[in-house]
Amino acid sequence: MVDKSEKFSTLVRVGYFSRAILYSVLGLIASLESLLGPSGWIAGDDAAAYLVDFREDFTGSALGVARPGSTEEVAEVVRRCAAEG
């Protein structure tokens, strides 16, 4: 797991400047980590492999990668993300 100070620094680098948004996103990340567990939420350097296209031409950025283990978890991830806007 990535500590909160590292997450906060990442969010600032991504370009989110409102504290309300920062804390909302941190809350969502914590919620998804709790829902999916360590094998279902991948962050930091462990997520790097998910951020490169198959030809390795393009690299993206993300605060984490959600890997739900069931259709129920997929639905809950979508529900929680939609609730955050």
N, C-alpha and C positions, 0 to 999 in steps of 0.2 A: 504494500500500500504506500501511496505517496502522502507525505505529511501535509498539513493544511498550509503551511507557509510556502511550500513549493507549489501547491495548487494555486494559491493566491498570486504568486509571481508569474505563473504560466498564464493566468487569466489576464493580468495586466499587460503582459507581452502580446497577447492575442488582440488586445485593443478595447476590452471592456473597461470603462472608467467609472461607472456608477457603482458606489458601494452596495446599493440595494441589489443591483444585478449580480455583483460579485458574490454576495452572501447567498443570493437565491441559487446561483449556479453551484456554489459549494454545498448547499443543502441538497440539491438534486443529486450531485455526485455521491454524497454520503448515503442518500436514500437508495441509489442504484447499487452502490457497494454492498449495502446491507441486504438488499433483495437478492442480488445475484451471487454474492459470496466471492471469494478470491479467484475461483476459476471462471466466473462469469463476468467479472469486471477487471479489465486489464488497463493499466495506466503506466505512465513513465516510459522507461526504456523498453519494457516488455511489450508495449503497444507499437513499437516502431515497425515491425514486420507487417502490420495491418495498414500502414500509411503510405505504402509504395505500390504503384500499379504493377501488373504482372510483367510488363516489359522493363520495369525499373526506369521509366522515363520521367515519371512524375511522383513527387512526394507531397503528401498532404500534412495537415496538422490536426490534432484532436486532443481533447482533455482526457479521453479514455475510449475504450472500446467495450461495448456491451455485447456479451455472448450469452443470451438467454438459453436455458436448457430445456424449455418446454414452450408450448404455445401460450400457456397461461402466463409465463414470465414475459413473453413477447408482448402480450396484451397489457400487462402491468407496466412494463417499460414505456410503451407508447402512451398509456394513460398518465403516468407521472410526468413525462416530457411535455405532453399537451397541457397539463395543468400548470406547468411553469411558463408556458408560452413560447 
